[in-house]
Amino acid sequence: MAEPQRIVIIGSGLAGASTAGALRERGYDGAVVVFGRERHQPYELPALSKDVLVGNAEWPNRVHEPGFYETHGVELRLGVEVTEVRVGERVIVDSGGATHSYDRLVLATGSVPRRLPVPGGDLPGLRVLRTVEDSLALRERLAPGVRVVVVGAGWIGCEVAAAARVRGAEVTVVDPVDLPLRRVLGPVVGEVFRNLHAERGVAWRLGVGVDGFLPNGVRLADGSVVEGDVVVVGVGARPSLELAEKAGLALAEGGVAVDPALRTSVPEVCAVGDIAAHDHPRYGRRVRVEHWANAKDQGAHVAGTLLGRGDPYVAAPYFFSDQYDLGMEYRGLADAEKDQLVVRGSLAARDFTAFWVRDGRLRAAMNVNQWDDGVALQALVDSQAAVSPDQLRSSSLSDLV
Ligand SMILES: Cc1cc2nc3c(=O)[nH]c(=O)nc-3n(C[C@H](O)[C@H](O)[C@H](O)COP(=O)(O)OP(=O)(O)OC[C@H]3O[C@@H](n4cnc5c(N)ncnc54)[C@H](O)[C@@H]3O)c2cc1C
């Protein structure tokens, strides 16, 4: 294919903005246009449930410095919703009905918060957390004496609970699963997070789901009611696939199917970030990742694909979380219910590294309040090394790589 003259990106989140920046870093000098529904310059989401929500930061990190887009000739079309992609004509349509042509297109439409399909699930007072407006408005309500009910004990739910407690609110977290974060981390590490929050005064209502939302709280499946002044729903995200579906792009595993180099079923259209169901060479299957590093790194990688390279994207998933004084990083992809857990360090002191091993190979590692081994852990996970539990518990990690 000839060098494209005009690359259009739909979505001004981390994946879309990283794509635009990487195109310029690679020396591409054609037109780069980013369409985004939000009116703000691209910003990163993690602080919305951490420093911004706690009140330690006024605004989340921007993907690029102010002025970057002007000086690099990236056209930002902010506050503009794209309503249709016509792959046959190579044009997109915006909500005003105007059409815009492209040679290559990148879909980076991200996700929106999931809602629970129960009575009252669309009550206007329910809060979700996806945009800077959501975070700033919720922060205003988090104060001593305010009763906050958090629905969902995943990452967002746990981080919201932590921020709300730090700001002095009374917090109850509800989840049908018996431990927080159990699906990702398994029961042993899930217990660490349950204890952490309990020690900070969070009331858990675990093992019982929400049956309905009320103007003053939530009703649980066992008939009880948890009253609250503020109800936050943190039950996961739904990838925004409407444009891809309407355009007839192949979908898979709840996302837009992309090949190892991040191309969709229409080769001049790529997809990155939360929506990309990536045919991952490392795992030999499709992997869709809703994490910061994936959005950033796939954005950087797809710039090469758009310019004619076909290198596969091979990075292992990576994510992080901060709750009170606990900080953690997770690298790799494990099945916490099935893989063998090996712990190095102290769970009780919340100072440890957890490893997940399958068939004698390391699948994933998570360091909690330990910051010296990041490089070695990354190399170890990348190498998918053959390791024994004893080695992981006692050897120097750099010796294992
Ligand atoms: C509160 C919060 C905290 C998080 N914390 C962490 C963390 O600690 N660690 C971690 O690894 N990950 C974290 N994540 C996840 C991570 O931030 C996301 O995976 C990442 O931002 C995804 O980037 P994206 O660009 O694919 O999508 P998004 O950030 O969702 O960006 C997509 C953009 O596209 C726009 N858009 C969608 N459709 C259209 C359309 N039709 N027309 C125009 N614009 C459109 C949207 O408005 C949005 O701005 C967090 C997420 C949230 C919400």
The ligand as a Tripos MOL2 file, in Angstrom:
@<TRIPOS>MOLECULE
LIG
   53    58     1     0     0
SMALL
NO_CHARGES

@<TRIPOS>ATOM
      1 C1        -11.5300    5.4530   36.7350 C.3       1 LIG1
      2 C2        -10.5800    4.5650   35.9810 C.ar      1 LIG1
      3 C3         -9.3880    4.1920   36.5750 C.ar      1 LIG1
      4 C4         -8.4970    3.3570   35.9140 C.ar      1 LIG1
      5 N1         -7.3440    3.0020   36.5310 N.ar      1 LIG1
      6 C5         -6.4770    2.1970   35.8900 C.ar      1 LIG1
      7 C6         -5.2630    1.7930   36.5390 C.ar      1 LIG1
      8 O1         -5.0070    2.1500   37.6830 O.2       1 LIG1
      9 N2         -4.4110    1.0010   35.8710 N.ar      1 LIG1
     10 C7         -4.6680    0.5630   34.6120 C.ar      1 LIG1
     11 O2         -3.8510   -0.1620   34.0360 O.2       1 LIG1
     12 N3         -5.8100    0.9260   33.9610 N.ar      1 LIG1
     13 C8         -6.7210    1.7270   34.5760 C.ar      1 LIG1
     14 N4         -7.8860    2.0820   33.9520 N.ar      1 LIG1
     15 C9         -8.1520    1.5740   32.6010 C.3       1 LIG1
     16 C10        -7.4910    2.4250   31.5150 C.3       1 LIG1
     17 O3         -7.5270    3.7770   31.8540 O.3       1 LIG1
     18 C11        -8.1910    2.1700   30.1780 C.3       1 LIG1
     19 O4         -7.9920    0.8260   29.8320 O.3       1 LIG1
     20 C12        -7.6820    3.0830   29.0680 C.3       1 LIG1
     21 O5         -7.9200    4.4190   29.3610 O.3       1 LIG1
     22 C13        -8.3510    2.7480   27.7390 C.3       1 LIG1
     23 O6         -7.9880    3.6900   26.7870 O.3       1 LIG1
     24 P1         -8.7620    3.8170   25.4230 P.3       1 LIG1
     25 O7         -8.1320    4.9800   24.7090 O.co2     1 LIG1
     26 O8         -8.8670    2.5110   24.7620 O.co2     1 LIG1
     27 O9        -10.2650    4.1960   25.8220 O.3       1 LIG1
     28 P2        -10.8770    5.4680   26.5620 P.3       1 LIG1
     29 O10        -9.9590    6.0200   27.5650 O.co2     1 LIG1
     30 O11       -12.2490    5.0480   26.9810 O.co2     1 LIG1
     31 O12       -11.0110    6.5510   25.3870 O.3       1 LIG1
     32 C14       -11.9440    6.4250   24.3430 C.3       1 LIG1
     33 C15       -12.3970    7.8060   23.9310 C.3       1 LIG1
     34 O13       -13.1350    7.6930   22.7240 O.3       1 LIG1
     35 C16       -14.2510    8.5610   22.7810 C.3       1 LIG1
     36 N5        -15.2590    8.0580   21.8550 N.ar      1 LIG1
     37 C17       -15.9080    6.8640   21.9180 C.ar      1 LIG1
     38 N6        -16.7750    6.7460   20.8930 N.ar      1 LIG1
     39 C18       -16.6660    7.8770   20.1730 C.ar      1 LIG1
     40 C19       -17.3310    8.3590   18.9900 C.ar      1 LIG1
     41 N7        -18.2470    7.6310   18.3700 N.pl3     1 LIG1
     42 N8        -16.9950    9.5740   18.5320 N.ar      1 LIG1
     43 C20       -16.0540   10.3240   19.1590 C.ar      1 LIG1
     44 N9        -15.4070    9.9160   20.2850 N.ar      1 LIG1
     45 C21       -15.7090    8.7170   20.7730 C.ar      1 LIG1
     46 C22       -14.6700    8.4880   24.2440 C.3       1 LIG1
     47 O14       -15.4570    9.5920   24.5890 O.3       1 LIG1
     48 C23       -13.3200    8.4590   24.9520 C.3       1 LIG1
     49 O15       -12.8720    9.7500   25.2350 O.3       1 LIG1
     50 C24        -8.7990    2.9110   34.6040 C.ar      1 LIG1
     51 C25       -10.0110    3.2840   34.0010 C.ar      1 LIG1
     52 C26       -10.9040    4.0950   34.6920 C.ar      1 LIG1
     53 C27       -12.2170    4.4900   34.0480 C.3       1 LIG1
@<TRIPOS>BOND
     1     1     2 1
     2     2     3 ar
     3     2    52 ar
     4     3     4 ar
     5     4     5 ar
     6     4    50 ar
     7     5     6 ar
     8     6     7 ar
     9     6    13 1
    10     7     8 2
    11     7     9 ar
    12     9    10 ar
    13    10    11 2
    14    10    12 ar
    15    12    13 ar
    16    13    14 ar
    17    14    15 1
    18    14    50 ar
    19    15    16 1
    20    16    17 1
    21    16    18 1
    22    18    19 1
    23    18    20 1
    24    20    21 1
    25    20    22 1
    26    22    23 1
    27    23    24 1
    28    24    25 2
    29    24    26 1
    30    24    27 1
    31    27    28 1
    32    28    29 2
    33    28    30 1
    34    28    31 1
    35    31    32 1
    36    32    33 1
    37    33    34 1
    38    33    48 1
    39    34    35 1
    40    35    36 1
    41    35    46 1
    42    36    37 ar
    43    36    45 ar
    44    37    38 ar
    45    38    39 ar
    46    39    40 ar
    47    39    45 ar
    48    40    41 1
    49    40    42 ar
    50    42    43 ar
    51    43    44 ar
    52    44    45 ar
    53    46    47 1
    54    46    48 1
    55    48    49 1
    56    50    51 ar
    57    51    52 ar
    58    52    53 1
@<TRIPOS>SUBSTRUCTURE
     1 LIG1         1 GROUP 0 **** ****
